[in-house]
Amino acid sequence: MRILVLTALLLPAAVWAQDAPIPGGELSLAGVAVGDPPGRVRALLGEPHRVIDDPARLALRYEYPELTVSFSENEVSALHATGPRACTPRRLCPGDPLDRMRTLYGEPRIADRAGGRVYEYYGSEVYCWLRIAAAGDTVASIAVDCQP
């Protein structure tokens, strides 16, 4: 009986420990962070290869070869990296093995989405998270997504 009670008490703590939150300042890719204005993005990355501005949807997006930057209300609201130079501050990059992801960030939350399985790490100070998609045992893409 004691073992059952102890297990019931410790199991939620073990599950929670896998979800160590990431500091909000680390939710960035290629030096671009959520909340940055378009001018800062251009100063860091140069002129985008393509600009998509859809006022009807209140959407502005800068597309670079390895990174897509989405804006809402004139600040970065989401990031999506597919190239090996668009890395997190801890230097996780598309193309890295998933083992490196776990070494740098710990065990992720695993979510099966319409597009396949993703690995997620949530921010501690903001309503944003890292979403990592894999191809086999390799990081295929890294996104910073935020809840509006």
Secondary structure as UniProt FT lines:
FT   HELIX           2..17
FT   TURN            18..19
FT   HELIX           24..26
FT   STRAND          28..29
FT   TURN            30..31
FT   STRAND          32..33
FT   TURN            34..35
FT   HELIX           38..45
FT   STRAND          50..54
FT   HELIX           55..57
FT   STRAND          59..63
FT   STRAND          67..72
FT   TURN            73..74
FT   STRAND          75..81
FT   TURN            84..85
FT   TURN            89..90
FT   TURN            94..95
FT   HELIX           98..105
FT   STRAND          109..113
FT   TURN            114..115
FT   STRAND          116..123
FT   STRAND          128..135
FT   TURN            136..137
FT   STRAND          138..146
//
